[in-house]
Amino acid sequence: MKLGVEMRGYSEEVVKAEEVEEKVRWVMASEGGMALRVRVAAAKDAAAEALQEGGSSNLAFAQFLKDMDISKKHTADAHYSGKLIPI
């Protein structure tokens, strides 16, 4: 997706102020930074759309909750009858 900028020192948990300044200037002033901002905006819009009612994430989460409810009912029935029901 290429939605970020690599910072030298990040893996050592110390990023120098000069590194941050350099990367912020790159993002704000370069063609590469402009392309990055365009990709980030597109990803933001896609994520917002997925979360809307009827969007892919919204539907997937609703299905997950439905599956959990069905699983819970099967488990309760299995414990009540003494039989295990494969899920």
NORCORRA-V598940 format. One record per run of one state. SS is the DSSP state (2 for helix, 1 for strand, 0 for the rest). FROM is the first residue (numbers start at 1). TO is the last residue. If there is no record, write none. Layout:
ss = <SS	SS>
from = <FROM	FROM>
to = <TO	TO>
This chain:
ss = <0	2	0	2	0	2	0	2	0>
from = <1	10	13	17	30	31	52	56	82>
to = <9	12	16	29	30	51	55	81	87>
